[in-house]
């Protein structure tokens, strides 16, 4: 692949503390609009418990913020070279910080929803065939209708981001209508609860894309759902739109590399870039003429899409279930006592395989088996010790006997190298001046990783000190940091793990973001005023 773009991810803290404490940390329920095109500026509203003294920070220097005179409103500017994808915003004041909220940076021009547009006969005209609509279903019964002109044979991709990315409390429905109101195509669950349609026009004319929703948490009501928090971004394009990359992984220079391609709609052979941040496990694949991005793991080993001979770990294999009830088998060359981890990812890429993973010996005897731990999940065998030298087979199938469709693809990862991860329990910490706050840092070791890990805090706000607590009986899997400060201050920081003389084993601690079923390295520290002295 040519034209790779590599960037280094960094945290950027905007604005210091000012004014008096409000007595409680701010809370942000949603941001509207929830995204913007790179190289543009937009005024955003942060809804929740915010006031004129509440400030906002962003997870990356590609976004810059300016406060306005109105509580909860900020001018947000996206850099021209910002990498498309999801960024994070956090409100803060002297008493603490809010949970992270997503903000999506895209490549297409943005337009705002214009009411009234509930009726298909009064649909909002969309003048360009490659835009993102920032909308909201702000009350029960609300509907959004958008009129798009298409030529015969053109394929329109209508893709909604709401619950899956933004956690808007809606289970949306997307329809394409004729101007007479007949439903030509519809979808409600393409990526999680979010819908997507690829519609090919059979004749020149105007078509209406209609959006409505039910509550994400079902209730007994029978109605179209809406609330002030039901914000969405609707991509409408007849241009290139990627569904997934195949293989769904990016590999290092010098490693075995099969042909890499984007699969989707209206996708040609345009320029593609890859953003590979140092502290993120996934890379972002995007292009200037591409309406969206796809993500996949950054591998340190070879990636294959066929195996004419047994593959030696570590490796990744991009495969497909080509027939219903089918099974794909990958030969593996192993050694006695070798500790391997096995992963099959499909649902993580919003693909359709619910993977079952089996390991067979040279005689076809099943040694171990695993299936998804949750509905619409992927499958992992964290550690398996091979009993003998020789040939093995990794077999991948679908839990529900699926296969044979255009989206039944997966990525098999067979890992052998020792490694580790760092984690902390929360992304927000509060310190009282003069009193230490303890931060437990958990070390999760994989495949017999035995090296000693050193942990430190990086980028702490001015005046904050961090020291490792000396335990009488130290644990190899838990290190505790003690944070102290003498005066109020706040800011972003991160926790790093390193191994002496092995820089390749530098890792960033991640905290769970339970609402989004993910984790992130973006930690925030508040040294709050002592409540007794207020």
N, C-alpha and C positions, 0 to 999 in steps of 0.2 A: 504494500500500500504506500502511495506517495502522499506527500503533503501533510504528514502528521503534525499536529499542533500540540505541544506539551506545555502545561502551565503548572505552577506551584500554588497550592491552596494555602491561604493565610487568613487569619482572623483580623478583623478591623473593628475597633471599638470607637464609636462616634459619640461625642459629647460627654462631658463630665457632669458631676453632680452640681446642681444649683438650686437655690431656694431652700425652703424648709421642708421637712419630712411630712408626707401626707398621712403617716401612721400605718400604712399597709402597702405591700408590694402591689403593682398594677397587675391586672389580668386582661388578656386580649382574647376575645372569642373568635374574631375573624378580621381579615384585612380585605378592603375593597377599593379599587380593583385588585384582584389577586395576582396580577402579573403585568408585564409590559414588554415591548419589543426592545431589544438591545439598541443602544444609541439614542434612546428617548427619555423624556422626563414625564412623570405623572404625579398628580396629587392623590395620595392614598388616605383612606380613613381606617383607623384602628379602633374597632368597637370593643367595649368592655369598660372596666373601671380605670379610666385614664383621665388625666386633667392636663392643664396647660403646663404643668411642671414635669409631666412624664416625658421621658426621652426615649429614643429608639436607637437600637444598635443592629448592625447587620453582620452576617457571618462571613462576608467577603468584601474586599476593597473594590470589587467591580460595581458595587452599589454604593451610592452616597446619599445622604439624607440631610434635609434642612427642615427645621421646625417652622410651623406657621403660627399665626396668632390664634388659631382655633384649636381647642383641645382635641387631641386624637388625630389631627390631620398633619401630614408631612409631605414635603416635596421629595420624591425619590427619583434619582437619576441613574440610569443604567449605562455603563461604559460601552463605547462602540465595540470593544473587543471582548465584552463579557461572554463567557461560555454559556450557551443556552442550557437551561435546566432549572432545578429547584434550589433556591437559596432560603436562608432563614432570617427572620426578624425577631427581635426581642425587645419588649418595653421594659424600662427600669426607672426606679427612683431611689431615694436615699434609703428606703426600707427593704428593697429587694427587687426581684425581676420576675417577669412573666415567663410562662412556658414559650417555647419556640413556635412561631407560626410560619408556614411556607409562603414563598413568593416566587412565582414562575417567570423566568426570563425566556422569551421566545425570539424567533427570527422573523415572523410575519407582522405586518402592521396591525395595531389594535384599534377596534372601534367599540364604542360604548352602546349598550342597549338603550333603545329609545322607546319609552312607553307613550301611548298604549300600543301594544303589539300582541295582545292575547288572541285575537281572531285571525284565522289564516287569510281572510280576505283583506285584512289590514296589516299584513306582515311587514316588518321593517325591511326596506330594500337594502341589499348588500351590493355595493357598486363594484367591488373587486372580488375576483374569485380566488383570493388567497389572503384571508384575514383571520383574526382571532377576536371574537365578541366577548367582552367582559359584561356579564349579566348577573341578574339576581332574581330568584323566585321569592319575592319579599313578603308574600302573604298567601294564605290558603286559597286555592283556586287559581293562582297565578300561572300563566303560560307565556312562553316566549316563542314568537314566530318570525322567521327570517326568509325573505324571498331572494332566490339566487337564479340567475339566468344561465342556462346550460345549452350547449350545442349537442346535437345527436352524436352519441359515442363518447362524450366526455364523462369521466368518472369523478364524481364529487366525493371527497372524504369529509364526513362530519364527525368530529370526535370531541367528546365532552370531558373536561376535567372538573370534578366536583368532590365527591366523597373519596375517591381513590387517592388523590394527591392532596387535596385541600381539607379533607374531613368535613366538608359541608354536610349537614345532617339530612341528606336527601338521597333517595334511590331513584335516579332519573330515568325517564323514557325519552327516546329520540325517534322521530318519525320524519319521513319524506312524503310530502303530499303533492298532489296535483293542484292546480289552481281551482279546481272544482271541489277540493276537499277530500278526494279519495286517497287513502293510505297506500302508498306504493311500496314502502319498505319501512321496517321499524326494528329497534333493538333496545334492550334495557340493561344487559349485563355483559359487557365485553371485557373491561378491565375492572375486576371487582364489581362494584355497583354502578360503575360508569358505563354509558353506552357509546357505541361507535358504529357508523354505517359507511360502507363504500357503495355508492349508488351510481350506476351507469345510465345516462339518459337515453331513451329510445327515440326521442324526437327533440328538435329545437323547442325551447320554451322556458317559461318561468316555473320553478319548483319551490316549494315551501318546506323549510326545515323547522319542525316544531319540537319544543322542549317543555316537558312538564315532569312532575315528580311525585313520589310517595315518600313517606318518612323512612329514613334509613333504619330506624328501629320500628318495626311494624306495630301498629296499634289497631283498635277496633273501628276506627273511623273509615268511612268510604268517601274519599274526596281527594282532589289534587292537593298536594302538600306544599307549603311555603312558609318561610320565616325570614327575618332580617339576616339570618346567618347563612341562607341558601345561596351563596355566591358560586359562580361557575365561570369557566373559560371554554368557549365553544370554537374550535378550529373548523373553518370552512375553506376547503382548498380543492382546486382541480390540478394542483401541482404535485410535486413529489412528497409522499408521506410514507415513512418507514414503519413497518409492523415489527420487524426484528432483524437482527444481524445474524448471519450464519457464516461460520460458527459463532455462537454468541459469547465470544471471548476475544481478548486482544493479547498477543503474545510478544515476547521480547525479541529484539534484534538478534539474529543468528540462530534462532530456534526454528524447528520445523514449522512451516506455515502453509496451510492449504489456501486456495483462493478465498478471499473475503468479500462478501457481498451483502448489500442491504435488500431485504425483501419487503414488499409492500405494494403501493399503488402509485403509478405514474413515476416510478423510480428508474432513472437511467444510470449513467456512469459519471455523474457529476463529482466535483471535488468533495472529498470527505476528510474531516479532521478528527483527531482523537485527543481528548483532554485527560491527562493522567495525573491527578493530584497525589502528592506524596503520602497524605494521611487518609486517603479514602480507598476502600477495597474495590471499588468499581470505577471503571472508566466511562467517559461519555463520548459517544460517537455522534457527530453532527455535520451539517453542511450548510453553506450559505443559501442554497436553493431548497433545502429540506425543511418541511414545516414542523418537524418535531425532532426529538433525540431518542436514541436507544442506549441502553447501558448494559455493561457486562463486566465480568471479573478481569482484573489485570493479572495475567499469568506470568510466572517466572520460569515456565517450562514450555515444552512443545505442545502444539495443538494439532489434532488430526481429525479428518472426516472419513477416513477409511483406514483399515488395518489389514495389510496383506500378510503380516507376520505378527507374532506376539509383541505387544508394546511394553517397554520397561518403564516403571514408574520413576519419577512423577510424570503424568501427562494429563491432558484433557482431550475429550473426544466429543465432537459435535455430531449428533445422530438424529434419526427420525424413526418413528413407528409408521412404516409405509402401508400397513394393512390392519384392518380391525382385528383385534385379539392378537396382534403381532408382537414379536419380541426381537430386539436388536442385541446381538452378541458381539462382544469386543474381547479379543484374546489378550492375555496378560502374561508377562514373564516375571516370575517372582522368585524370591530366595527364602529359604527356611529362616524363621525368626524375624523376618521383615515386618515392621509395623506399618500398616497402611490405613488411610482414611478414604472412604468412598462417599461421593456426593453426586446426586443427580438433581439438576435444576431445570425446571421448565416453568412452573407457576411463578417463580421469581421474575421471569421475563414476560409474564402475562401470556404465556403459551399454554397449551391445553393438556399436556401429559400430566397425569397424577402418578408419579413414578413408583414402580416396584423394582427393587434392586436385589439381585441374587448373585452370589459368588459360588462358582462351581469348580471342582477340582478337575484334573486331567481326564477322569473317567466319567465326568458329568454329574458327580454326586454334589448335592447342594451342601455347602459349608455354612452359609449364613444367608439371611434374608431380612429385608427391611421395607417398610412402606411409609407413606406420609403420616406424621404424628398428629396432623390436624387436617380438617377439610380444606381442600385446595392448597395443600402444602407440598413441599419438596421432601426429599428423602436423604438421610445421612446415616452412615455407619461410622462413628467417630474413630474407632480403632479395631483392627483385626490383625492378629498375628498369623502369618502364613505358616502352615505346618511342615512344608517341605519345599525344596527347590523344584522348579519345573513350570509347566504351563497351567494356567487357570483361565477361566472365562467369566467375564462380568456380563450379566444378562439384564436388560432393561425392558420393562413392559408397563402397561397401564393398569391401575388398580381396578378400573371399571371396564376393562377389555376394549378400550378405545384404540384409535389408530386409523391411519388412512386419510386424514384430512390435511389441509394445507398448513395447519398450525401445530401438528403433532411432532414438534421438535424438542430436543433436550440437549443439555450439556452434562456429560459425565466427567467428573474430576477424580483422579486417583492420585492421592498425595502420599509421599513417603518421607519427605524431609522434616526433621523436627522443627517446631515453630511454637509461638505462643501469642496470646492476646491479652490486652489489659482492659479492665472495666472498672467503672465506679458506679455507685448506686443512684446518683442523682446528677442532673446537669446544673443545679443551682445550689449555691452554698452561702450561708450567712455567718459572719464572724462578728462577735462583740468585742470592741476594743479592750485589749488587755487580757482577753480570755482565749485560750487555744481552741480551735475547731479541728477535730480529727477526721481525716478522709481515708477510709479503707480503700486500697487499690488491690483488686483481685487479679492474680496471674493465672490464666488458664493455659495449661501446657498440652501440646499435641505431639503425638508420636515420639514419646520419650525425650522431649526437650529437657535437658538437665542443666543448662548454663544458669549461672546466677544473674538475676535481673536487677538492675539499679533503676530507681524511680525518682523523678524530680518534677517539680512544677515549673512551667515556662510561661513567660509573659505576664506574670502577676502584676496587679496594679501597684503603683508606687507606695512604698512603705509596708507592704505585706511580705512576710517571711514564711518560708516553708522548710521544715526539717523532717527527716525520717525519724520516726519513733523507734528507739532501741528497745526491743522486746527481750525479756529474759529467755524465752524459748521462741526464737524467730521461726516463722513459717516460710517455706520456699514459695508458697502460693499466695501470700498476703503480706503487703507492705502498707504501713500506715503513715500518712503524712500529717504533720501538725502545722496548721496555718495560724499565724498570729499577726496582729496589727495594732497600732496605737491610735489611729484616727479614722474617721469615716472616709470611704473611697469605694469605688466599684469598677468593675471591668471584666473583660473576657480573659481567659487563660486556658492552658491545656496541660495535661499530665503526660509525660513521656517515659517510656521504658527503654533502656539501652543495655547492651551486653558489651563488656570490655573487649576492645580490639575486634569487634564484629559489627561494624556500622550497618550492615544489611539487616540486623535484627532490631533496629529502632522501630518502636511501635507507639501509637498514640492511644491513650485510654478513651474509651467510648462510654457514653451514658445512655440508658434506655429512654426512648421517646415512646411511651406505651400507647399513646393515642394514635400514633402513626405506624405502630408495629415495626419500628426500626430503632436504630441507635445513631448517635452522632458524637463528634469530638468537641462540640461547642459548649464549654463550661463557663459559668458566670459566677463571680464572687462579689458579694456585697458585705462591706464592713459597715454595719448599721449603727446609727447613734444609740448609745445606751439608753434604754427606755426609762431608767431610774433618774437620768439627768435631764429628761425632756421637761 
